[in-house]
């Protein structure tokens, strides 16, 4: 993890330098002006060469490791293809997509839902105008809306009519669909410890997104970029949580909340938790799975086991009419 501590800082420096070549020029300029790095020319050159050789070796090892991972994926894909053929004969079809394709599908669904939400809002406005509801009915409807919680999406986050978001225990990723033809230099993106605002420089009074974070972020460790897919552009924002090891129930204050009890953390992330937190998460996951199957939770099972042990220790007692709570 030590190699990743300065990723946010370096990413910001590269973006501001507008390229790798300018980044290295700025780096060596700093070393020349602010340090004694160049006072011993041979030693300086040796340090640079040694680090270059070291990371070239690591790069080759990474590529080898990636090739092995890809090989395993190809083998799994081949197995899946075989399963598809078998299940296709029974009228069942399976389609596998990678992470990038899954994100594209989610964004396409978000755009579609934006249009559907707009149509529903217009229809709802007409219905409200046509109906005369009593104050009691209004209060009940308001209470129901406040209690509604969104199930988390595949990235353990949620979505609104303006953006889609995913999360891990440490980071949050936000995806904002942009109008056609928009480029990075046309955007005004402001990421603060408490606030988030995205707009077009040409329309400062019409922000695409504007609100306060549900919880604080480390703004110095956040960065953004514009991703393109054909004629569509998406603003991608990566945030570091100010308080990690926790699940957010919404991105911005006032948004519809997700049900964090239904969040499904990746197994690889459980190893990052401390012992007590990991035990709590694993217990929650076990209890949720048991409830879904109609089986007793860990606490209920413990009570049943104690009762069985007590009954076995006292065969002289009649438990046939006992009420078990």
C-alpha positions as CSV (number, residue, x, y, z in Angstrom):
1,X,0.0,0.0,0.0
2,X,3.0,2.3,0.5
3,X,3.4,2.7,-3.3
4,X,-0.2,4.0,-3.5
5,X,0.0,6.7,-0.8
6,X,0.9,9.5,-3.2
7,X,-1.3,8.4,-6.2
8,X,-3.8,11.2,-5.7
9,X,-1.0,13.8,-5.5
10,X,0.9,12.5,-8.5
11,X,-2.3,12.2,-10.6
12,X,-3.2,15.8,-9.8
13,X,0.4,16.9,-10.8
14,X,0.3,15.0,-14.1
15,X,-3.1,16.5,-15.0
16,X,-1.9,20.0,-14.2
17,X,1.4,19.3,-16.1
18,X,-0.8,18.2,-19.1
19,X,1.3,15.1,-19.9
20,X,4.0,12.8,-18.6
21,X,6.9,14.6,-20.4
22,X,6.0,18.0,-18.8
23,X,5.5,16.2,-15.4
24,X,9.1,14.9,-15.6
25,X,10.4,18.3,-16.7
26,X,8.7,19.9,-13.7
27,X,10.0,17.2,-11.3
28,X,13.6,17.5,-12.4
29,X,13.3,21.3,-12.4
30,X,12.2,21.1,-8.7
31,X,15.1,18.7,-7.9
32,X,17.6,21.1,-9.6
33,X,16.2,24.3,-7.9
34,X,15.3,23.1,-4.5
35,X,17.7,20.2,-3.7
36,X,21.3,19.2,-4.1
37,X,20.4,16.1,-6.2
38,X,22.5,17.2,-9.1
39,X,25.7,18.1,-7.2
40,X,27.0,14.5,-7.7
41,X,26.3,13.8,-11.3
42,X,27.3,10.2,-11.5
43,X,25.5,9.3,-8.3
44,X,22.4,11.1,-9.5
45,X,22.4,9.3,-12.8
46,X,22.9,6.0,-11.0
47,X,19.9,6.6,-8.7
48,X,17.6,7.3,-11.7
49,X,18.9,4.3,-13.6
50,X,18.6,1.9,-10.7
51,X,15.0,3.0,-10.1
52,X,14.2,2.7,-13.8
53,X,15.6,-0.8,-13.9
54,X,13.7,-1.8,-10.7
55,X,10.3,-0.6,-12.0
56,X,10.9,-2.0,-15.4
57,X,11.3,-5.4,-13.7
58,X,8.2,-4.8,-11.6
59,X,6.3,-3.8,-14.8
60,X,7.3,-7.1,-16.5
61,X,6.2,-9.1,-13.4
62,X,2.9,-7.2,-13.4
63,X,2.3,-8.0,-17.1
64,X,3.1,-11.7,-16.4
65,X,0.7,-11.7,-13.5
66,X,-2.0,-10.1,-15.6
67,X,-1.4,-12.6,-18.4
68,X,-2.0,-15.4,-15.8
69,X,-5.2,-13.7,-14.5
70,X,-6.4,-13.3,-18.1
71,X,-5.7,-17.0,-18.8
72,X,-7.8,-18.0,-15.8
73,X,-10.6,-15.7,-17.0
74,X,-10.4,-17.2,-20.5
75,X,-10.7,-20.7,-19.0
76,X,-13.6,-19.7,-16.8
77,X,-15.2,-18.1,-19.9
78,X,-14.8,-21.3,-21.8
79,X,-16.5,-23.2,-19.0
80,X,-19.3,-20.6,-19.0
81,X,-19.8,-21.0,-22.7
82,X,-20.3,-24.7,-22.2
83,X,-22.8,-24.0,-19.5
84,X,-24.6,-21.5,-21.8
85,X,-25.1,-24.2,-24.5
86,X,-26.5,-26.6,-21.9
87,X,-28.9,-24.0,-20.4
88,X,-29.9,-22.6,-23.8
89,X,-31.5,-26.0,-24.6
90,X,-33.7,-25.4,-21.5
91,X,-34.6,-21.9,-22.6
92,X,-32.2,-20.2,-20.2
93,X,-29.7,-17.7,-21.4
94,X,-26.7,-16.1,-19.6
95,X,-24.8,-13.1,-20.8
96,X,-21.4,-12.2,-19.2
97,X,-20.1,-8.7,-19.3
98,X,-16.9,-7.1,-17.9
99,X,-16.7,-4.2,-15.5
100,X,-16.5,-1.5,-18.3
101,X,-19.5,-3.0,-20.1
102,X,-21.4,-3.2,-16.8
103,X,-20.8,0.5,-16.1
104,X,-21.9,1.4,-19.7
105,X,-25.1,-0.5,-19.2
106,X,-25.7,1.2,-15.8
107,X,-25.2,4.6,-17.4
108,X,-27.5,3.8,-20.3
109,X,-30.1,2.6,-17.8
110,X,-29.5,5.9,-15.8
111,X,-30.2,8.0,-19.0
112,X,-33.3,6.0,-19.7
113,X,-34.5,6.4,-16.1
114,X,-33.9,10.1,-16.3
115,X,-36.3,10.3,-19.2
116,X,-38.8,8.0,-17.4
117,X,-38.5,10.1,-14.2
118,X,-39.2,13.3,-16.1
119,X,-42.3,11.7,-17.7
120,X,-43.5,10.4,-14.3
121,X,-43.0,13.8,-12.7
122,X,-45.1,15.5,-15.4
123,X,-47.8,12.9,-15.0
124,X,-47.7,13.1,-11.2
125,X,-48.0,16.9,-11.5
126,X,-51.2,16.5,-13.6
127,X,-52.7,14.0,-11.2
128,X,-52.0,16.2,-8.1
129,X,-53.7,19.1,-9.9
130,X,-56.7,17.0,-10.8
131,X,-57.1,15.5,-7.2
132,X,-58.1,17.2,-4.0
133,X,-56.3,15.3,-1.2
134,X,-57.1,15.7,2.5
135,X,-54.3,16.8,4.9
136,X,-54.3,13.3,6.5
137,X,-53.6,11.7,3.1
138,X,-50.8,14.2,2.4
139,X,-49.2,13.4,5.8
140,X,-49.4,9.6,5.2
141,X,-47.9,10.0,1.7
142,X,-45.1,12.1,3.0
143,X,-44.3,9.6,5.7
144,X,-44.2,6.8,3.2
145,X,-41.8,8.7,0.9
146,X,-39.5,9.4,3.8
147,X,-39.4,5.7,4.8
148,X,-38.6,4.5,1.2
149,X,-35.0,3.2,0.8
150,X,-33.4,2.3,-2.4
151,X,-31.7,-1.2,-2.6
152,X,-27.9,-0.7,-3.3
153,X,-26.9,-1.2,-7.0
154,X,-24.1,-3.6,-8.1
155,X,-21.5,-1.2,-6.9
156,X,-23.0,-0.9,-3.4
157,X,-24.1,2.6,-4.2
158,X,-27.2,4.3,-5.6
159,X,-28.5,6.6,-8.3
160,X,-30.6,9.7,-8.9
161,X,-31.9,11.3,-12.1
162,X,-28.5,13.2,-12.3
163,X,-25.8,10.7,-11.5
164,X,-24.8,7.1,-10.5
165,X,-22.5,6.3,-7.6
166,X,-20.6,3.2,-6.4
167,X,-18.6,2.8,-3.1
168,X,-16.1,0.7,-1.2
169,X,-15.4,1.1,2.5
170,X,-12.6,3.6,1.6
171,X,-13.7,5.3,-1.7
172,X,-16.7,6.6,-3.7
173,X,-16.9,6.7,-7.5
174,X,-19.4,9.1,-9.1
175,X,-20.5,9.0,-12.8
176,X,-22.3,12.1,-14.2
177,X,-23.7,11.8,-17.8
178,X,-22.7,15.0,-19.7
179,X,-24.6,16.8,-22.6
180,X,-23.4,15.9,-26.1
181,X,-20.1,17.5,-27.2
182,X,-18.9,18.5,-23.7
183,X,-15.1,18.3,-23.1
184,X,-13.1,18.5,-19.9
185,X,-12.0,22.1,-20.5
186,X,-15.7,23.2,-20.7
187,X,-16.5,22.0,-17.2
188,X,-16.3,23.7,-13.8
189,X,-15.9,21.0,-11.2
190,X,-15.5,22.0,-7.5
191,X,-14.8,19.2,-4.9
192,X,-14.7,20.4,-1.4
193,X,-14.5,18.6,1.9
194,X,-18.3,19.3,2.4
195,X,-19.5,20.4,-1.1
196,X,-19.7,19.1,-4.6
197,X,-20.6,21.2,-7.7
198,X,-20.5,20.4,-11.4
199,X,-21.4,22.9,-14.1
200,X,-20.5,24.3,-17.5
201,X,-18.3,27.3,-17.6
202,X,-20.7,28.8,-20.2
203,X,-23.7,28.4,-17.9
204,X,-22.5,29.2,-14.3
205,X,-26.1,29.6,-13.0
206,X,-27.3,26.2,-14.3
207,X,-25.2,23.5,-12.4
208,X,-25.6,19.9,-13.5
209,X,-25.0,18.8,-9.9
210,X,-24.9,21.0,-6.8
211,X,-25.1,19.8,-3.1
212,X,-23.4,18.9,0.1
213,X,-21.7,15.6,0.7
214,X,-23.6,13.3,3.0
215,X,-20.3,12.8,4.8
216,X,-17.0,14.5,4.5
217,X,-14.3,13.6,1.9
218,X,-10.6,14.2,1.7
219,X,-10.8,16.8,-1.1
220,X,-7.0,16.7,-1.6
221,X,-7.2,13.0,-2.5
222,X,-10.0,13.4,-5.0
223,X,-9.7,13.7,-8.8
224,X,-11.9,13.7,-11.9
225,X,-11.7,12.9,-15.6
226,X,-14.0,12.8,-18.6
227,X,-14.6,9.4,-20.2
228,X,-15.9,9.0,-23.8
229,X,-17.9,6.2,-25.3
230,X,-18.7,7.1,-28.9
231,X,-20.6,10.3,-28.9
232,X,-21.4,10.1,-25.2
233,X,-19.3,11.7,-22.4
234,X,-19.3,10.9,-18.7
235,X,-17.7,12.8,-15.8
236,X,-15.9,10.2,-13.6
237,X,-15.1,11.4,-10.0
238,X,-13.1,9.4,-7.5
239,X,-13.4,10.4,-3.8
240,X,-11.6,9.3,-0.7
241,X,-13.8,9.1,2.4
242,X,-12.7,11.2,5.3
243,X,-13.8,8.5,7.7
244,X,-13.1,5.1,6.0
245,X,-14.4,1.7,7.0
246,X,-18.0,2.8,6.7
247,X,-20.9,2.6,4.2
248,X,-22.6,5.8,3.0
249,X,-26.4,5.6,2.7
250,X,-26.5,8.5,0.1
251,X,-24.0,10.7,-1.8
252,X,-25.5,14.2,-1.3
253,X,-27.7,15.4,1.5
254,X,-31.4,15.2,0.6
255,X,-31.0,12.3,-1.9
256,X,-33.0,9.1,-1.5
257,X,-31.1,6.8,0.8
258,X,-29.9,3.2,0.1
259,X,-30.5,0.4,2.5
260,X,-27.0,-0.2,3.8
261,X,-28.2,-3.5,5.5
262,X,-28.3,-4.9,2.0
263,X,-24.8,-3.9,0.9
264,X,-22.7,-6.9,-0.2
265,X,-19.0,-6.1,0.4
266,X,-16.5,-8.0,-1.7
267,X,-14.7,-10.9,0.1
268,X,-11.4,-9.3,-0.7
269,X,-12.3,-6.2,1.2
270,X,-13.2,-8.1,4.5
271,X,-9.4,-8.6,5.0
272,X,-8.9,-4.9,5.3
273,X,-11.2,-4.6,8.3
274,X,-10.0,-4.9,11.9
275,X,-10.9,-8.0,13.8
276,X,-14.0,-6.7,15.6
277,X,-15.5,-4.9,12.6
278,X,-14.8,-7.9,10.4
279,X,-16.6,-10.3,12.8
280,X,-19.6,-7.9,12.9
281,X,-19.8,-7.7,9.1
282,X,-19.5,-11.5,8.7
283,X,-22.2,-12.0,11.4
284,X,-24.5,-9.6,9.6
285,X,-23.9,-11.3,6.2
286,X,-24.6,-14.8,7.8
287,X,-27.8,-13.6,9.5
288,X,-29.0,-12.0,6.3
289,X,-28.4,-15.2,4.4
290,X,-30.1,-17.3,7.1
291,X,-33.2,-15.0,7.1
292,X,-33.5,-15.2,3.3
293,X,-33.5,-19.0,3.6
294,X,-36.1,-19.0,6.5
295,X,-33.5,-20.4,8.9
296,X,-32.5,-19.2,12.4
297,X,-30.0,-16.4,12.8
298,X,-26.8,-16.9,14.8
299,X,-28.4,-15.5,17.9
300,X,-31.5,-17.6,17.5
301,X,-29.4,-20.7,16.9
302,X,-27.4,-20.0,20.0
303,X,-30.6,-19.8,22.1
304,X,-31.9,-23.1,20.6
305,X,-28.6,-24.9,21.3
306,X,-28.6,-23.7,25.0
307,X,-32.2,-24.8,25.3
308,X,-31.4,-28.3,23.9
309,X,-28.4,-28.6,26.3
310,X,-30.6,-27.6,29.3
311,X,-33.3,-30.1,28.3
312,X,-30.7,-32.9,27.9
313,X,-29.3,-32.1,31.3
314,X,-32.8,-32.3,33.0
315,X,-34.7,-35.3,31.5
316,X,-36.8,-35.4,34.6
317,X,-38.6,-32.2,33.6
318,X,-41.5,-32.1,31.1
319,X,-41.1,-29.4,28.4
320,X,-44.1,-30.5,26.3
321,X,-46.2,-27.5,27.4
322,X,-43.4,-25.0,27.8
323,X,-43.7,-21.8,25.8
324,X,-40.4,-21.1,24.1
325,X,-39.8,-17.4,23.3
